[in-house]
Amino acid sequence: MTDILKRTALYDDHESMGAKLVEFGGWEMPLSYESGTVAEHRACRESAVVFDVSHLGTVTLRGDEAYDTLQSVLTNDLTKVNPGRAQYTHLLDDEGSVLDDIIIWWRGDDEFDVMPNASNTDRVTSAIGGTDVTASRSILAIQGPEARSLLASISPDAAAVGRFHVAPLTINGVDVVVAGTGYTGEDGVEIAVPNEAASELFQALVHAGVMPAGLGARDTLRREAGLPLHGHELGPGITPLQANLGWVVGWNKPTFRGKDALLAERDAGPRRTLKGFQSSGRQPLRDHAAVIAGGTAVGETSSGNFSPMLGCGIALGFVESGAQVSSGDAVQIAVRGRSLDAHIVPYPFWPPRSS
């Protein structure tokens, strides 16, 4: 298996640190380290962790036509931001389904780094052009309430890059790009660093007190934060409106792929919408479990698990728009032959809302 999977420049670091390595999006990636997923999750909520997310794609667009290309293909509106900022956006198909959700790093006037999900890089490149430079760089995500203070011991300039800002910098003589983005619900940054310098930076972060964390914690963290994952809350047959992400759509732009279908859905109303579910006990909720209200199936979970911070099962899932249920209502989630009591709750799940 390992002969056909891609490996990041930090593979040897992961292996030497006892990481459990698994296949993800065609890459061999750390699921967790010896500390375990729950400890890594809690470290991100309480201190700081570093993820190797080099499996994510980077497609560079340069030149006079780059801006117009992104404006005419992707959903969000770049006029909302400026060079030196990052923006979340979607690539749709003609029916309005989300082919991929993407972060754009707008590095300079005509310089963009487009960041697709691992398995969708080729699809995004086909839609917008550009050059796939994924293989030449690593990306480290430093996340948590202490992420900036610990990073500052290595690079005060990197630690100072604001939320959803982007800055080219130098760390220990190496040119990097730092963005105030992440996928955990916590503060932090992501750093694109040349492969040959990735291990040194990764080890420096660990020595500074940042705990390495794997994809297991990344998934439980993003779910607590109510963040969508392509293939679960986004994907074939799922539109931004169904996923409660209409704010990602530049409705006033002249065009973008899938706009006509999305306008029609906006006028008619989406047939289903994404909801949050929280169980009464510690048993994890699961993906693709039926949501039952009043004895009738009204939807299905898209992703579920145990919340390390709340100590109970949580899930995201789609509920039919015609179902007579709303936030606070009791439902049952069918998990492995059992019917688990749960409630519809607002998300994000963490931090919990004050009463």
RODO-2510 file (C-alpha; in nm, 4 decimals, decimal comma):
residues 355
     n   res          X          Y          Z
     1     m     0,0000     0,0000     0,0000
     2     t     0,2714     0,2451     0,0955
     3     d     0,4336     0,2101    -0,2478
     4     i     0,1333     0,3686    -0,4194
     5     l     0,0432     0,6330    -0,1613
     6     k     0,1944     0,9785    -0,1622
     7     r     0,4019     1,0817     0,1377
     8     t     0,4617     1,4292     0,2719
     9     a     0,8111     1,5620     0,3380
    10     l     0,7474     1,4968     0,7087
    11     y     0,6819     1,1228     0,6717
    12     d     1,0064     1,0266     0,8482
    13     d     0,9273     1,2672     1,1320
    14     h     0,5849     1,1118     1,1778
    15     e     0,7235     0,7590     1,1713
    16     s     1,0007     0,8374     1,4213
    17     m     0,7460     0,9928     1,6589
    18     g     0,5316     0,6791     1,6617
    19     a     0,2456     0,8079     1,4504
    20     k    -0,0260     0,5708     1,3372
    21     l    -0,0237     0,6206     0,9605
    22     v    -0,3333     0,5731     0,7449
    23     e    -0,4476     0,6395     0,3893
    24     f    -0,6303     0,9686     0,3354
    25     g    -0,7058     1,1228    -0,0029
    26     g    -0,4297     0,9198    -0,1677
    27     w    -0,1696     1,0143     0,0957
    28     e    -0,0178     0,8259     0,3873
    29     m    -0,0926     1,0549     0,6794
    30     p    -0,0695     1,0467     1,0603
    31     l    -0,4035     0,9589     1,2210
    32     s    -0,2640     1,0125     1,5711
    33     y     0,0588     0,9946     1,7669
    34     e     0,1361     0,8022     2,0856
    35     s    -0,0557     1,0622     2,2869
    36     g    -0,3813     0,9589     2,1166
    37     t    -0,6598     1,1512     1,9452
    38     v    -0,8413     1,2684     2,2595
    39     a    -0,5225     1,4104     2,4156
    40     e    -0,4344     1,5828     2,0882
    41     h    -0,7859     1,7242     2,0618
    42     r    -0,7752     1,8631     2,4156
    43     a    -0,4274     2,0072     2,3589
    44     c    -0,5637     2,2086     2,0667
    45     r    -0,8492     2,3423     2,2779
    46     e    -0,6283     2,4199     2,5784
    47     s    -0,2754     2,4848     2,4456
    48     a    -0,1454     2,4337     2,0897
    49     v    -0,0921     2,1589     1,8326
    50     v     0,0711     2,1333     1,4929
    51     f    -0,0821     1,9377     1,2041
    52     d     0,0942     1,8307     0,8863
    53     v    -0,1669     1,9219     0,6240
    54     s     0,0650     1,8993     0,3245
    55     h    -0,1825     1,6637     0,1561
    56     l    -0,4008     1,9663     0,0821
    57     g    -0,3453     2,1074    -0,2642
    58     t    -0,1849     2,4326    -0,3705
    59     v    -0,2624     2,5661    -0,7179
    60     t    -0,0913     2,8935    -0,8046
    61     l    -0,2450     3,1511    -1,0384
    62     r    -0,0316     3,4405    -1,1554
    63     g    -0,0832     3,7197    -1,4053
    64     d    -0,3396     3,9690    -1,5330
    65     e    -0,6162     3,7126    -1,5853
    66     a    -0,5906     3,5371    -1,2489
    67     y    -0,8372     3,7615    -1,0656
    68     d    -1,1002     3,7500    -1,3412
    69     t    -1,0703     3,3726    -1,3674
    70     l    -1,1349     3,3173    -0,9984
    71     q    -1,4200     3,5691    -0,9956
    72     s    -1,5964     3,4038    -1,2884
    73     v    -1,5611     3,0419    -1,1692
    74     l    -1,5764     3,0337    -0,7867
    75     t    -1,8724     3,1401    -0,5726
    76     n    -1,7347     3,4002    -0,3335
    77     d    -1,6633     3,7599    -0,4299
    78     l    -1,3019     3,8760    -0,4189
    79     t    -1,4170     4,2382    -0,4066
    80     k    -1,4966     4,1698    -0,0392
    81     v    -1,1235     4,1342     0,0355
    82     n    -0,7882     4,2695    -0,0805
    83     p    -0,4366     4,1427    -0,1524
    84     g    -0,2897     4,0087     0,1681
    85     r    -0,6152     3,8391     0,2713
    86     a    -0,7575     3,4872     0,2572
    87     q    -1,1094     3,3913     0,1501
    88     y    -1,3234     3,0779     0,1781
    89     t    -1,5080     2,9861    -0,1420
    90     h    -1,6706     2,7012    -0,3370
    91     l    -1,6352     2,5401    -0,6781
    92     l    -1,9771     2,4245    -0,7981
    93     d    -2,1017     2,2073    -1,0802
    94     d    -2,3740     2,3286    -1,3158
    95     e    -2,6431     2,1919    -1,0802
    96     g    -2,5098     2,3927    -0,7863
    97     s    -2,3500     2,1006    -0,5996
    98     v    -2,0221     2,1730    -0,4225
    99     l    -1,7387     2,0067    -0,6133
   100     d    -1,4917     2,1419    -0,3586
   101     d    -1,4583     2,3977    -0,0824
   102     i    -1,1438     2,6044    -0,1095
   103     i    -0,9347     2,8639     0,0687
   104     i    -0,7745     3,1331    -0,1499
   105     w    -0,4552     3,2988    -0,0254
   106     w    -0,4352     3,6310    -0,2122
   107     r    -0,0625     3,6900    -0,1890
   108     g    -0,0279     3,9978    -0,4104
   109     d    -0,2027     4,1990    -0,6820
   110     d    -0,1921     3,9173    -0,9376
   111     e    -0,0721     3,6307    -0,7162
   112     f    -0,3094     3,3708    -0,5735
   113     d    -0,2574     3,0381    -0,4004
   114     v    -0,5738     2,8300    -0,4303
   115     m    -0,5992     2,5554    -0,1674
   116     p    -0,8285     2,2635    -0,2626
   117     n    -0,8926     1,9438    -0,0707
   118     a    -0,6423     1,6645    -0,1254
   119     s    -0,8446     1,4486    -0,3653
   120     n    -0,9853     1,7447    -0,5606
   121     t    -0,6684     1,9212    -0,6729
   122     d    -0,6891     1,7944    -1,0314
   123     r    -1,0580     1,8894    -1,0505
   124     v    -0,9879     2,2425    -0,9313
   125     t    -0,6900     2,2857    -1,1631
   126     s    -0,9065     2,1789    -1,4565
   127     a    -1,1632     2,4435    -1,3640
   128     i    -0,9352     2,7424    -1,3005
   129     g    -0,6039     2,6574    -1,4682
   130     g    -0,2872     2,7532    -1,2858
   131     t     0,0035     2,5393    -1,1735
   132     d    -0,0170     2,2586    -0,9179
   133     v     0,2773     2,3130    -0,6800
   134     t     0,1563     2,0747    -0,4083
   135     a     0,4598     1,8483    -0,4390
   136     s     0,7114     2,1272    -0,3755
   137     r     0,5909     2,2605    -0,0387
   138     s     0,4660     2,1457     0,2996
   139     i     0,1920     2,3089     0,5057
   140     l     0,1969     2,3139     0,8837
   141     a    -0,1146     2,4219     1,0748
   142     i    -0,0411     2,5572     1,4230
   143     q    -0,3673     2,5823     1,6144
   144     g    -0,4849     2,6544     1,9678
   145     p    -0,5124     2,9342     2,2248
   146     e    -0,1352     2,9278     2,2826
   147     a    -0,0436     2,8785     1,9143
   148     r     0,0725     3,2342     1,8575
   149     s     0,2680     3,2690     2,1813
   150     l     0,4579     2,9446     2,1227
   151     l     0,5155     3,0229     1,7545
   152     a     0,6483     3,3664     1,8519
   153     s     0,9522     3,2004     2,0121
   154     i     1,0466     3,0858     1,6605
   155     s     0,9085     3,3713     1,4482
   156     p     0,7367     3,6748     1,6004
   157     d     0,6434     3,7923     1,2500
   158     a     0,4644     3,4661     1,1688
   159     a     0,2820     3,4754     1,5022
   160     a     0,1598     3,8284     1,4256
   161     v    -0,0202     3,7408     1,0991
   162     g    -0,3865     3,8168     1,1670
   163     r    -0,6915     3,6019     1,1155
   164     f    -0,7571     3,5505     0,7436
   165     h    -0,4540     3,7622     0,6552
   166     v    -0,1712     3,6327     0,4340
   167     a     0,1945     3,7346     0,4437
   168     p     0,5158     3,6189     0,2722
   169     l     0,7853     3,6038     0,5412
   170     t     1,1240     3,4608     0,6180
   171     i     1,1729     3,2137     0,9044
   172     n     1,5351     3,1292     0,9850
   173     g     1,6407     3,2391     0,6386
   174     v     1,3696     3,0356     0,4598
   175     d     1,0990     3,2044     0,2501
   176     v     0,7521     3,0947     0,3635
   177     v     0,3915     3,2087     0,3308
   178     v     0,1860     3,2435     0,6484
   179     a    -0,1943     3,2640     0,6591
   180     g    -0,4191     3,3186     0,9595
   181     t    -0,6390     3,0259     0,8656
   182     g    -0,7203     2,6865     1,0155
   183     y    -0,9785     2,4127     1,0544
   184     t    -1,0255     2,3625     1,4275
   185     g    -1,2336     2,6516     1,5566
   186     e    -0,9265     2,7796     1,7419
   187     d    -0,6911     3,0673     1,6655
   188     g    -0,3711     2,9976     1,4768
   189     v    -0,1917     3,0065     1,1439
   190     e    -0,0949     2,7828     0,8547
   191     i     0,2571     2,8023     0,7121
   192     a     0,3556     2,6968     0,3594
   193     v     0,7254     2,6058     0,3724
   194     p     0,9567     2,4490     0,1116
   195     n     0,9818     2,0733     0,1602
   196     e     1,3520     2,0851     0,2347
   197     a     1,2920     2,3127     0,5349
   198     a     0,9728     2,1482     0,6641
   199     s     1,1278     1,9046     0,9097
   200     e     1,3395     2,1716     1,0779
   201     l     1,0350     2,3951     1,1316
   202     f     0,8179     2,1047     1,2472
   203     q     1,0768     1,9936     1,5028
   204     a     1,1303     2,3516     1,6211
   205     l     0,7577     2,3813     1,6893
   206     v     0,7535     2,0546     1,8836
   207     h     1,0569     2,1652     2,0859
   208     a     0,8794     2,4942     2,1589
   209     g     0,5978     2,2992     2,3249
   210     v     0,3513     2,2529     2,0393
   211     m     0,2053     1,9000     2,0435
   212     p     0,1943     1,7131     1,7094
   213     a    -0,1592     1,6079     1,6201
   214     g    -0,3040     1,3818     1,3524
   215     l    -0,6066     1,3705     1,1285
   216     g    -0,8180     1,2012     1,3960
   217     a    -0,8059     1,5107     1,6164
   218     r    -0,8416     1,7373     1,3144
   219     d    -1,1727     1,5669     1,2370
   220     t    -1,3117     1,5748     1,5906
   221     l    -1,2058     1,9386     1,6267
   222     r    -1,3660     2,0529     1,3032
   223     r    -1,6867     1,8709     1,3937
   224     e    -1,7090     2,0382     1,7365
   225     a    -1,6531     2,3679     1,5536
   226     g    -1,9356     2,2875     1,3094
   227     l    -1,7045     2,3072     1,0067
   228     p    -1,8029     2,1118     0,6935
   229     l    -1,5945     1,8333     0,5422
   230     h    -1,6109     1,7630     0,1704
   231     g    -1,7662     1,4218     0,1138
   232     h    -1,9850     1,4662     0,4220
   233     e    -2,1474     1,8106     0,4597
   234     l    -2,0455     1,9128     0,1069
   235     g    -2,0296     1,7127    -0,2142
   236     p    -2,2469     1,5652    -0,4911
   237     g    -2,6078     1,6745    -0,4513
   238     i    -2,5244     1,9162    -0,1687
   239     t    -2,5433     2,2895    -0,2381
   240     p    -2,4099     2,5792    -0,0297
   241     l    -2,7670     2,6708     0,0652
   242     q    -2,8404     2,3224     0,1983
   243     a    -2,5218     2,3438     0,4065
   244     n    -2,6186     2,6873     0,5486
   245     l    -2,3288     2,8452     0,3606
   246     g    -2,5115     3,1026     0,1523
   247     w    -2,2662     3,3633     0,2816
   248     v    -2,0018     3,1987     0,0611
   249     v    -2,1971     3,3042    -0,2497
   250     g    -2,1365     3,6368    -0,4257
   251     w    -2,4939     3,6770    -0,5416
   252     n    -2,4229     4,0124    -0,7054
   253     k    -2,1412     3,8838    -0,9247
   254     p    -2,2304     3,8689    -1,2959
   255     t    -2,1531     3,4995    -1,3109
   256     f    -1,9953     3,1973    -1,1479
   257     r    -2,0281     2,8294    -1,2225
   258     g    -2,3623     2,6954    -1,0980
   259     k    -2,5170     3,0398    -1,0366
   260     d    -2,8405     2,9776    -1,2285
   261     a    -2,9120     2,6555    -1,0387
   262     l    -2,8345     2,8217    -0,7077
   263     l    -3,0621     3,1175    -0,7821
   264     a    -3,3447     2,8768    -0,8618
   265     e    -3,2874     2,6922    -0,5351
   266     r    -3,2774     3,0184    -0,3410
   267     d    -3,6128     3,1184    -0,4878
   268     a    -3,7737     2,7785    -0,4198
   269     g    -3,6009     2,7107    -0,0889
   270     p    -3,3574     2,4232    -0,0309
   271     r    -3,5144     2,0797     0,0063
   272     r    -3,3029     2,0049     0,3141
   273     t    -3,0823     2,1939     0,5574
   274     l    -2,7890     2,1078     0,7786
   275     k    -2,8561     2,0730     1,1522
   276     g    -2,6591     1,9903     1,4649
   277     f    -2,7424     1,6997     1,6960
   278     q    -2,6256     1,6316     2,0499
   279     s    -2,6937     1,3039     2,2287
   280     s    -2,7825     1,2494     2,5926
   281     g    -2,5045     0,9972     2,6551
   282     r    -2,1404     0,9246     2,5785
   283     q    -2,1955     0,6826     2,2902
   284     p    -2,0642     0,8386     1,9672
   285     l    -2,3091     0,9350     1,6980
   286     r    -2,2169     0,8035     1,3543
   287     d    -2,2200     0,8982     0,9864
   288     h    -2,5209     0,8080     0,7716
   289     a    -2,7507     0,7373     1,0665
   290     a    -3,1232     0,7987     1,0303
   291     v    -3,2679     1,0976     1,2162
   292     i    -3,6129     1,0093     1,3504
   293     a    -3,8763     1,2490     1,4845
   294     g    -4,2202     1,1358     1,5935
   295     g    -4,1500     0,7878     1,4616
   296     t    -4,0712     0,9160     1,1122
   297     a    -3,7315     0,9413     0,9438
   298     v    -3,6741     1,3101     0,8680
   299     g    -3,3083     1,3098     0,7685
   300     e    -2,9660     1,1534     0,8003
   301     t    -2,6428     1,2420     0,9766
   302     s    -2,3517     1,3416     0,7547
   303     s    -2,0777     1,2995     1,0172
   304     g    -2,0847     1,2062     1,3827
   305     n    -1,8563     1,1044     1,6669
   306     f    -1,7802     1,1640     2,0353
   307     s    -1,7075     1,5185     2,1527
   308     p    -1,4033     1,5130     2,3828
   309     m    -1,4910     1,8552     2,5241
   310     l    -1,8644     1,7990     2,5796
   311     g    -1,8379     1,4332     2,6794
   312     c    -2,1261     1,3206     2,4590
   313     g    -2,2082     1,2246     2,1033
   314     i    -2,2490     1,4982     1,8432
   315     a    -2,3313     1,4979     1,4739
   316     l    -2,4065     1,7152     1,1773
   317     g    -2,6767     1,6038     0,9393
   318     f    -2,9392     1,7041     0,6876
   319     v    -3,3087     1,7335     0,7745
   320     e    -3,5855     1,7609     0,5172
   321     s    -3,7150     2,1165     0,5008
   322     g    -4,0749     1,9984     0,5346
   323     a    -4,0103     1,8229     0,8649
   324     q    -4,1745     1,9929     1,1608
   325     v    -3,8635     2,0056     1,3801
   326     s    -3,6487     2,2884     1,5056
   327     s    -3,3696     2,3682     1,7492
   328     g    -3,4315     2,2162     2,0907
   329     d    -3,6588     1,9386     1,9646
   330     a    -3,5960     1,5806     2,0698
   331     v    -3,5040     1,3265     1,8023
   332     q    -3,3624     0,9771     1,7880
   333     i    -3,0478     0,8804     1,5994
   334     a    -3,0360     0,5206     1,4769
   335     v    -2,6833     0,3934     1,5510
   336     r    -2,5891     0,0299     1,4975
   337     g    -2,9284    -0,1097     1,5820
   338     r    -2,9898     0,1252     1,8728
   339     s    -3,2035     0,4360     1,8940
   340     l    -3,0103     0,7076     2,0775
   341     d    -3,1891     1,0038     2,2305
   342     a    -3,0642     1,3401     2,1040
   343     h    -3,1702     1,6987     2,0520
   344     i    -3,1381     1,9357     1,7592
   345     v    -2,8942     2,2045     1,8698
   346     p    -2,7263     2,5045     1,7094
   347     y    -2,3727     2,4529     1,5902
   348     p    -2,0835     2,5124     1,6408
   349     f    -2,1010     2,2808     1,9407
   350     w    -1,7842     2,4266     2,0944
   351     p    -1,7429     2,6583     2,2686
   352     p    -2,0817     2,5921     2,4320
   353     r    -2,3291     2,8767     2,4231
   354     s    -2,3904     3,0532     2,7527
   355     s    -2,7396     2,9968     2,8859
***
